[in-house]
């Protein structure tokens, strides 16, 4: 496959010639640092999202077990709200995972672009834009899940105050 992308037939020689300069390799690594840090940040956010998702899932299980015996209106309302939170948290995780995958693709494309003759800057830019769109969608869904959680706590506080 790489033979098709490179003008000469000897891949090893071409690769050595293109990466023989330490400056070129340094430039590639420098360019890939920002996406690599973004990948680490996405991972940290996903860790928080997963912790919340696990808590919500466990709470749903406990409520469902309890509801088999007794169905209070407050528990039913909480279960509906928790299921809604779970949906948003799951979607946030999916979009964030997509962002992590596409930013990994950006890093790969940055390195590959140094070794092949065809210019793939447009493809790299499209992958970067896709990463940002997926990340924004994931963070918006995470914010919605958090808002639902806060709204539920306020309602519970008002119910207890009544």
Phi, psi and omega in degrees: 000316180294333178300326180290330183276336183254143182291323181269161184276338185267102184295316183298315180297316180299316181296317179296318180296319182287334182249011181292336180273122178299327180298318180297314180297317178300320180295319178297315179296317179300315180295330183272354181293314181300312176297326179293319176295322176297320178298318178296320179294319178299318178299319179295317178295319179296327177298317178295315179301316182294322178299316179294319180297318178296317179299314181298315181298317178296320179296319178299315179300314180298317180294318180296321176296317180291325184288342176297330181268313186222133182246091175272148179301324180296319179293322178297316178298317180296320180297318178298314180296320180293320178296322177295317177299318180299317179301312180295320180294320178296317179294320178299319178296318181295315179294321179293322175297318176300320178296319178296320179294316182288328177289329173295322176296321177300314180299315178300314181297324178298318179289316181298324183299336179283343187252354182239156181284313181299141178281129180239027179298322180296316178297319178297317179296320178296318178296322178296315179297318178299320178301312182297319179295316178295319180295316178299315179299316179297317180290323177296315179296322177295320178295321178296316178300318179294320178296321177297319179297315180294318178299321178293322178293322178297315180298318179297320178296322179290321179297320181288328180287339183286000000 
